[in-house]
Amino acid sequence: MDILDDVNIKLKAKLIEAEGPRGKLCQDFKHLNLDFQLIKDESGKRKLKVEAWFGSCKTSAAIRTALSHVENLITDVTKGYRTKMRFVYAHFPINASITNGNNGIEIRNFLGEKKVRKVDMLKGVSILRSEKVKDELVLDGNDIQLVSRSATLINQKCHVKNKDI
């Protein structure tokens, strides 16, 4: 796998640390039975080599998963991630307010209920209301896992129970 020039990758045992223009992130692969090596090819480009010895079908699938995680790390520290969510309602308009300096959200009037649903974003994730599109939330952050987990937390708080919807 090729490594970009503006990304610095450090490898210690099975702990991969990527550092780029947007910050520094780590990923632990100690649970996988794989070997990681930083190498340079003939043209001088840096590459990450992942090996498995006497691997089965599961092990070869783990190689591709590990490479995808490292690609996500590189994208995290160079570009970052953005997830967009929309409010969908039929009768009761959902009211949401951003709290804690773009680190939390309070959802009111969901299905006409009086209960206030509060969701705190995970570390490194900020939430904004979209100015161009009505009823849209924009979640930004460096780590794809934290951004998607924050979106999932919002989705789970608004899960409809005991109704035929």
C-alpha positions in Angstrom: 0.0 0.0 0.0 1.4 3.4 -1.0 1.8 6.2 1.7 1.3 9.8 0.8 4.3 12.2 1.1 2.6 14.6 3.6 1.7 11.7 6.0 4.2 10.4 8.5 3.5 6.8 9.5 5.2 5.3 12.6 5.0 1.6 13.2 5.8 0.0 16.6 4.9 -3.7 17.0 1.3 -3.7 15.7 0.5 -0.1 16.7 0.2 2.2 13.7 0.4 6.0 14.2 -0.4 8.4 11.3 0.5 12.1 11.5 -0.6 14.6 8.9 -1.8 18.2 8.4 -5.0 17.6 10.4 -3.5 15.9 13.4 -2.3 12.6 14.7 -4.3 9.3 15.1 -3.4 5.8 16.3 -4.8 2.4 15.4 -4.0 -0.8 17.3 -3.8 -4.1 15.4 -2.5 -6.4 18.2 -5.6 -8.6 17.9 -4.7 -9.6 14.3 -2.1 -12.2 13.5 -0.4 -10.1 10.8 3.1 -8.7 10.2 3.4 -5.0 9.3 6.5 -3.5 7.7 7.4 0.0 6.3 9.4 -0.4 3.1 10.7 1.7 0.2 10.3 0.4 -3.4 12.9 0.8 -6.2 11.6 4.3 -7.1 11.9 5.5 -3.5 8.2 5.6 -2.6 7.2 4.6 0.9 4.9 1.6 1.3 3.3 -0.4 4.0 3.6 -4.2 3.6 1.2 -6.5 5.5 1.9 -10.2 5.6 0.2 -13.3 7.0 2.0 -16.6 7.4 0.1 -19.8 6.6 -3.1 -17.9 6.4 -6.6 -19.1 5.9 -9.5 -17.4 4.2 -10.2 -15.4 7.4 -6.6 -14.3 7.6 -6.6 -13.0 4.0 -9.8 -11.1 4.8 -8.1 -9.6 7.9 -5.3 -8.3 5.6 -7.7 -6.4 3.5 -9.5 -5.1 6.6 -6.3 -3.9 8.1 -5.3 -2.1 4.8 -8.7 -0.4 4.7 -8.2 0.8 8.3 -4.8 2.2 7.4 -6.3 3.9 4.3 -8.9 5.5 6.6 -6.2 6.7 9.0 -4.4 8.4 6.1 -7.6 10.0 4.9 -8.4 11.1 8.5 -5.2 13.0 8.9 -5.2 14.6 5.5 -8.9 15.4 4.7 -11.1 14.5 7.6 -14.6 13.2 7.4 -18.1 14.8 7.2 -21.4 13.1 7.7 -24.8 14.7 6.9 -28.1 13.9 8.6 -31.6 15.1 7.9 -34.7 15.5 10.2 -37.7 13.8 8.7 -41.1 14.5 10.1 -44.7 14.5 9.0 -46.7 16.5 11.5 -44.7 17.5 14.5 -41.7 19.7 13.5 -38.5 18.5 15.2 -36.6 21.3 17.0 -32.9 20.8 17.6 -30.4 23.1 19.2 -26.6 22.8 19.3 -25.1 22.9 22.8 -21.7 22.8 24.5 -19.9 24.8 21.8 -20.8 22.5 18.8 -20.2 19.3 20.9 -23.7 18.3 21.8 -27.3 18.4 20.5 -30.7 18.6 22.2 -33.7 17.3 20.2 -37.2 18.5 21.2 -40.7 17.9 20.0 -39.8 14.5 18.5 -43.2 12.9 17.6 -44.8 15.6 19.8 -43.2 14.3 23.0 -42.1 16.6 25.8 -39.0 14.7 26.5 -35.7 16.4 25.6 -33.2 14.1 24.0 -29.6 15.0 24.7 -26.6 13.6 22.8 -23.0 14.5 23.4 -20.6 14.1 20.5 -17.6 11.9 20.9 -14.2 13.5 21.4 -13.0 15.3 18.2 -16.4 15.5 16.6 -18.3 18.8 16.1 -21.9 19.2 15.0 -23.4 22.1 13.0 -26.7 23.0 11.4 -26.5 23.4 7.7 -27.2 26.9 6.5 -28.1 26.0 2.9 -30.4 23.0 3.6 -33.3 23.0 6.0 -33.3 20.5 8.8 -29.8 19.1 8.1 -27.1 18.4 10.6 -23.4 18.2 9.6 -21.0 16.2 11.7 -17.2 16.9 11.1 -14.2 15.2 12.6 -10.8 13.6 11.9 -11.6 10.0 12.8 -14.2 8.2 10.6 -15.1 5.8 13.5 -15.9 8.6 15.9 -17.9 10.6 13.3 -20.0 7.6 12.3 -20.5 6.5 16.0 -21.7 10.1 16.9 -24.2 9.9 14.0 -25.3 6.5 15.2 -25.8 7.9 18.7 -28.2 10.6 17.4 -30.0 8.0 15.3 -30.4 5.6 18.3 -31.8 8.4 20.5 -34.5 9.1 18.0 -35.5 5.4 17.6 -39.3 5.1 17.5 -40.6 2.4 19.9 -44.1 0.8 20.2 -45.5 2.7 17.2 -46.6 1.6 13.7 -44.4 3.9 11.7 
